[in-house]
Amino acid sequence: MPDEPYIGPHYHTDKTCGLIVLLATYGNTTRQCMNWFVGGKWDYSFYWLFQGCFDEASRPTRQEITRDRAVMNYIDQVLPQNQDPTEQDYLDSEESFKTTLSLLNPKAVWLLGQAHYEPRPGGFIGSAEIVRQVLEIEPVCSWHPAATIGKRWILRDGWDKFNAQLQGILDNTLHLAW
Protein backbone atom coordinates (compact mmCIF):
# COMPACT_ATOMS: atom_id res chain seq x y z
CA MET A 1 0.00 0.00 0.00
CA PRO A 2 1.39 3.44 -0.87
CA ASP A 3 2.18 5.77 2.02
CA GLU A 4 0.44 9.15 2.21
CA PRO A 5 2.08 12.22 3.78
CA TYR A 6 0.28 14.23 6.41
CA ILE A 7 -0.20 17.86 5.38
CA GLY A 8 -1.24 20.26 8.13
CA PRO A 9 -4.39 22.34 7.54
CA HIS A 10 -2.41 25.61 7.20
CA TYR A 11 0.44 24.22 5.09
CA HIS A 12 0.96 26.28 1.94
CA THR A 13 3.88 25.85 -0.41
CA ASP A 14 4.36 29.60 -0.79
CA LYS A 15 4.50 30.29 2.96
CA THR A 16 6.89 29.45 5.77
CA CYS A 17 6.06 25.76 6.06
CA GLY A 18 8.28 22.89 7.07
CA LEU A 19 8.54 19.21 6.28
CA ILE A 20 9.40 16.54 8.85
CA VAL A 21 10.70 13.30 7.33
CA LEU A 22 10.98 9.99 9.17
CA LEU A 23 12.11 6.74 7.57
CA ALA A 24 9.17 4.33 7.21
CA THR A 25 5.67 3.57 8.47
CA TYR A 26 4.34 0.18 9.47
CA GLY A 27 0.78 -1.04 9.10
CA ASN A 28 -0.83 2.40 8.51
CA THR A 29 -0.08 5.44 6.38
CA THR A 30 1.71 8.46 7.81
CA ARG A 31 -1.46 10.49 7.27
CA GLN A 32 -3.55 8.01 9.31
CA CYS A 33 -0.99 7.95 12.15
CA MET A 34 -0.69 11.75 12.25
CA ASN A 35 -4.46 12.26 12.15
CA TRP A 36 -4.78 9.89 15.13
CA PHE A 37 -1.94 11.68 16.93
CA VAL A 38 -3.31 15.18 16.27
CA GLY A 39 -6.71 13.91 17.45
CA GLY A 40 -5.22 12.85 20.80
CA LYS A 41 -4.46 9.17 20.26
CA TRP A 42 -1.14 7.45 20.96
CA ASP A 43 1.51 7.09 18.26
CA TYR A 44 4.93 5.82 19.31
CA SER A 45 7.18 7.91 17.04
CA PHE A 46 5.18 11.13 17.13
CA TYR A 47 4.67 10.95 20.88
CA TRP A 48 8.42 10.68 21.56
CA LEU A 49 9.23 13.24 18.88
CA PHE A 50 7.10 15.99 20.38
CA GLN A 51 7.81 14.97 23.99
CA GLY A 52 11.50 15.49 23.21
CA CYS A 53 11.02 18.88 21.59
CA PHE A 54 9.26 20.69 24.41
CA ASP A 55 9.19 21.03 28.17
CA GLU A 56 5.84 20.14 29.70
CA ALA A 57 5.15 23.77 30.64
CA SER A 58 5.93 25.16 27.17
CA ARG A 59 4.51 22.37 24.99
CA PRO A 60 2.05 23.65 22.38
CA THR A 61 -0.98 21.56 21.52
CA ARG A 62 -0.63 18.84 18.91
CA GLN A 63 -2.75 20.95 16.57
CA GLU A 64 -0.47 23.98 17.02
CA ILE A 65 2.67 21.92 16.39
CA THR A 66 1.38 20.43 13.16
CA ARG A 67 -0.83 23.12 11.62
CA ASP A 68 1.74 24.38 9.09
CA ARG A 69 3.91 21.28 8.90
CA ALA A 70 3.88 18.30 6.60
CA VAL A 71 5.08 14.91 7.80
CA MET A 72 6.16 12.04 5.58
CA ASN A 73 8.36 8.98 5.50
CA TYR A 74 11.13 8.48 2.99
CA ILE A 75 10.02 4.93 2.16
CA ASP A 76 6.91 5.45 0.03
CA GLN A 77 5.21 2.15 0.87
CA VAL A 78 3.55 1.09 4.13
CA LEU A 79 5.66 -1.79 5.42
CA PRO A 80 4.44 -4.82 7.36
CA GLN A 81 4.99 -4.63 11.14
CA ASN A 82 8.58 -5.34 12.23
CA GLN A 83 10.01 -5.36 8.70
CA ASP A 84 13.06 -3.20 8.06
CA PRO A 85 13.23 -1.45 4.69
CA THR A 86 15.27 -3.32 2.11
CA GLU A 87 17.89 -1.79 -0.15
CA GLN A 88 15.31 -2.02 -2.94
CA ASP A 89 12.78 -0.06 -0.83
CA TYR A 90 15.30 2.79 -0.60
CA LEU A 91 15.95 2.78 -4.32
CA ASP A 92 12.27 2.43 -5.25
CA SER A 93 11.34 5.42 -3.06
CA GLU A 94 13.89 7.89 -4.42
CA GLU A 95 11.83 9.31 -7.31
CA SER A 96 8.69 9.55 -5.18
CA PHE A 97 10.65 11.44 -2.51
CA LYS A 98 11.99 13.88 -5.10
CA THR A 99 8.49 14.43 -6.49
CA THR A 100 6.97 15.01 -3.05
CA LEU A 101 9.73 17.48 -2.14
CA SER A 102 9.06 19.43 -5.32
CA LEU A 103 5.28 19.46 -4.75
CA LEU A 104 5.46 20.46 -1.08
CA ASN A 105 8.34 22.91 -1.62
CA PRO A 106 9.11 23.33 2.10
CA LYS A 107 11.27 26.16 3.40
CA ALA A 108 12.94 23.78 5.86
CA VAL A 109 13.29 19.99 6.06
CA TRP A 110 13.98 18.03 9.25
CA LEU A 111 15.24 14.50 8.61
CA LEU A 112 14.87 12.13 11.56
CA GLY A 113 16.93 8.95 11.48
CA GLN A 114 20.50 8.03 10.67
CA ALA A 115 19.50 6.27 7.44
CA HIS A 116 18.64 9.62 5.89
CA TYR A 117 22.11 11.00 5.70
CA GLU A 118 24.18 7.92 5.09
CA PRO A 119 24.52 6.65 1.55
CA ARG A 120 23.44 3.04 1.26
CA PRO A 121 24.86 0.19 -0.80
CA GLY A 122 23.15 -0.25 -4.13
CA GLY A 123 23.17 3.39 -5.14
CA PHE A 124 20.93 5.19 -2.61
CA ILE A 125 22.64 8.56 -2.13
CA GLY A 126 20.90 9.53 1.11
CA SER A 127 17.85 11.71 1.52
CA ALA A 128 19.89 14.64 2.85
CA GLU A 129 21.68 14.79 -0.49
CA ILE A 130 18.36 14.52 -2.34
CA VAL A 131 17.00 17.51 -0.35
CA ARG A 132 20.12 19.49 -1.27
CA GLN A 133 19.71 18.61 -4.96
CA VAL A 134 15.96 19.18 -5.28
CA LEU A 135 15.36 22.15 -2.95
CA GLU A 136 18.88 23.62 -2.73
CA ILE A 137 18.59 23.90 1.04
CA GLU A 138 20.52 22.26 3.85
CA PRO A 139 18.29 19.89 5.84
CA VAL A 140 18.41 19.57 9.61
CA CYS A 141 19.37 16.00 10.54
CA SER A 142 18.64 14.37 13.91
CA TRP A 143 18.33 10.94 15.39
CA HIS A 144 15.00 9.14 15.18
CA PRO A 145 12.73 9.85 18.19
CA ALA A 146 12.87 6.21 19.34
CA ALA A 147 16.66 6.48 19.61
CA THR A 148 16.50 9.63 21.74
CA ILE A 149 14.34 8.55 24.66
CA GLY A 150 16.02 10.07 27.70
CA LYS A 151 18.09 12.39 25.48
CA ARG A 152 15.60 15.21 24.91
CA TRP A 153 18.29 17.75 24.05
CA ILE A 154 18.94 15.94 20.74
CA LEU A 155 15.40 16.45 19.50
CA ARG A 156 15.09 19.91 21.03
CA ASP A 157 18.25 21.00 19.22
CA GLY A 158 16.91 19.66 15.91
CA TRP A 159 13.50 21.27 16.45
CA ASP A 160 15.14 24.62 17.29
CA LYS A 161 17.31 24.51 14.14
CA PHE A 162 14.33 23.48 12.00
CA ASN A 163 12.21 26.35 13.31
CA ALA A 164 15.09 28.82 13.04
CA GLN A 165 15.32 27.97 9.34
CA LEU A 166 11.58 28.46 8.99
CA GLN A 167 11.82 31.86 10.64
CA GLY A 168 14.72 32.87 8.43
CA ILE A 169 17.15 33.11 11.34
CA LEU A 170 19.53 30.60 9.82
CA ASP A 171 20.66 30.76 6.23
CA ASN A 172 18.82 27.80 4.77
CA THR A 173 20.11 28.19 1.22
CA LEU A 174 22.64 25.72 -0.02
CA HIS A 175 25.26 27.72 -1.88
CA LEU A 176 26.37 25.62 -4.81
CA ALA A 177 29.82 26.22 -6.24
CA TRP A 178 29.79 25.46 -9.94
C-alpha positions as CSV (number, residue, x, y, z in Angstrom):
1,M,0.0,0.0,0.0
2,P,1.4,3.4,-0.9
3,D,2.2,5.8,2.0
4,E,0.4,9.2,2.2
5,P,2.1,12.2,3.8
6,Y,0.3,14.2,6.4
7,I,-0.2,17.9,5.4
8,G,-1.2,20.3,8.1
9,P,-4.4,22.3,7.5
10,H,-2.4,25.6,7.2
11,Y,0.4,24.2,5.1
12,H,1.0,26.3,1.9
13,T,3.9,25.9,-0.4
14,D,4.4,29.6,-0.8
15,K,4.5,30.3,3.0
16,T,6.9,29.5,5.8
17,C,6.1,25.8,6.1
18,G,8.3,22.9,7.1
19,L,8.5,19.2,6.3
20,I,9.4,16.5,8.9
21,V,10.7,13.3,7.3
22,L,11.0,10.0,9.2
23,L,12.1,6.7,7.6
24,A,9.2,4.3,7.2
25,T,5.7,3.6,8.5
26,Y,4.3,0.2,9.5
27,G,0.8,-1.0,9.1
28,N,-0.8,2.4,8.5
29,T,-0.1,5.4,6.4
30,T,1.7,8.5,7.8
31,R,-1.5,10.5,7.3
32,Q,-3.5,8.0,9.3
33,C,-1.0,8.0,12.1
34,M,-0.7,11.8,12.3
35,N,-4.5,12.3,12.1
36,W,-4.8,9.9,15.1
37,F,-1.9,11.7,16.9
38,V,-3.3,15.2,16.3
39,G,-6.7,13.9,17.4
40,G,-5.2,12.8,20.8
41,K,-4.5,9.2,20.3
42,W,-1.1,7.4,21.0
43,D,1.5,7.1,18.3
44,Y,4.9,5.8,19.3
45,S,7.2,7.9,17.0
46,F,5.2,11.1,17.1
47,Y,4.7,11.0,20.9
48,W,8.4,10.7,21.6
49,L,9.2,13.2,18.9
50,F,7.1,16.0,20.4
51,Q,7.8,15.0,24.0
52,G,11.5,15.5,23.2
53,C,11.0,18.9,21.6
54,F,9.3,20.7,24.4
55,D,9.2,21.0,28.2
56,E,5.8,20.1,29.7
57,A,5.2,23.8,30.6
58,S,5.9,25.2,27.2
59,R,4.5,22.4,25.0
60,P,2.0,23.6,22.4
61,T,-1.0,21.6,21.5
62,R,-0.6,18.8,18.9
63,Q,-2.8,20.9,16.6
64,E,-0.5,24.0,17.0
65,I,2.7,21.9,16.4
66,T,1.4,20.4,13.2
67,R,-0.8,23.1,11.6
68,D,1.7,24.4,9.1
69,R,3.9,21.3,8.9
70,A,3.9,18.3,6.6
71,V,5.1,14.9,7.8
72,M,6.2,12.0,5.6
73,N,8.4,9.0,5.5
74,Y,11.1,8.5,3.0
75,I,10.0,4.9,2.2
76,D,6.9,5.5,0.0
77,Q,5.2,2.1,0.9
78,V,3.6,1.1,4.1
79,L,5.7,-1.8,5.4
80,P,4.4,-4.8,7.4
81,Q,5.0,-4.6,11.1
82,N,8.6,-5.3,12.2
83,Q,10.0,-5.4,8.7
84,D,13.1,-3.2,8.1
85,P,13.2,-1.5,4.7
86,T,15.3,-3.3,2.1
87,E,17.9,-1.8,-0.2
88,Q,15.3,-2.0,-2.9
89,D,12.8,-0.1,-0.8
90,Y,15.3,2.8,-0.6
91,L,16.0,2.8,-4.3
92,D,12.3,2.4,-5.2
93,S,11.3,5.4,-3.1
94,E,13.9,7.9,-4.4
95,E,11.8,9.3,-7.3
96,S,8.7,9.5,-5.2
97,F,10.6,11.4,-2.5
98,K,12.0,13.9,-5.1
99,T,8.5,14.4,-6.5
100,T,7.0,15.0,-3.0
101,L,9.7,17.5,-2.1
102,S,9.1,19.4,-5.3
103,L,5.3,19.5,-4.7
104,L,5.5,20.5,-1.1
105,N,8.3,22.9,-1.6
106,P,9.1,23.3,2.1
107,K,11.3,26.2,3.4
108,A,12.9,23.8,5.9
109,V,13.3,20.0,6.1
110,W,14.0,18.0,9.2
111,L,15.2,14.5,8.6
112,L,14.9,12.1,11.6
113,G,16.9,9.0,11.5
114,Q,20.5,8.0,10.7
115,A,19.5,6.3,7.4
116,H,18.6,9.6,5.9
117,Y,22.1,11.0,5.7
118,E,24.2,7.9,5.1
119,P,24.5,6.7,1.5
120,R,23.4,3.0,1.3
121,P,24.9,0.2,-0.8
122,G,23.1,-0.3,-4.1
123,G,23.2,3.4,-5.1
124,F,20.9,5.2,-2.6
125,I,22.6,8.6,-2.1
126,G,20.9,9.5,1.1
127,S,17.8,11.7,1.5
128,A,19.9,14.6,2.8
129,E,21.7,14.8,-0.5
130,I,18.4,14.5,-2.3
131,V,17.0,17.5,-0.3
132,R,20.1,19.5,-1.3
133,Q,19.7,18.6,-5.0
134,V,16.0,19.2,-5.3
135,L,15.4,22.1,-2.9
136,E,18.9,23.6,-2.7
137,I,18.6,23.9,1.0
138,E,20.5,22.3,3.8
139,P,18.3,19.9,5.8
140,V,18.4,19.6,9.6
141,C,19.4,16.0,10.5
142,S,18.6,14.4,13.9
143,W,18.3,10.9,15.4
144,H,15.0,9.1,15.2
145,P,12.7,9.8,18.2
146,A,12.9,6.2,19.3
147,A,16.7,6.5,19.6
148,T,16.5,9.6,21.7
149,I,14.3,8.5,24.7
150,G,16.0,10.1,27.7
151,K,18.1,12.4,25.5
152,R,15.6,15.2,24.9
153,W,18.3,17.7,24.1
154,I,18.9,15.9,20.7
155,L,15.4,16.5,19.5
156,R,15.1,19.9,21.0
157,D,18.3,21.0,19.2
158,G,16.9,19.7,15.9
159,W,13.5,21.3,16.5
160,D,15.1,24.6,17.3
161,K,17.3,24.5,14.1
162,F,14.3,23.5,12.0
163,N,12.2,26.4,13.3
164,A,15.1,28.8,13.0
165,Q,15.3,28.0,9.3
166,L,11.6,28.5,9.0
167,Q,11.8,31.9,10.6
168,G,14.7,32.9,8.4
169,I,17.1,33.1,11.3
170,L,19.5,30.6,9.8
171,D,20.7,30.8,6.2
172,N,18.8,27.8,4.8
173,T,20.1,28.2,1.2
174,L,22.6,25.7,0.0
175,H,25.3,27.7,-1.9
176,L,26.4,25.6,-4.8
177,A,29.8,26.2,-6.2
178,W,29.8,25.5,-9.9
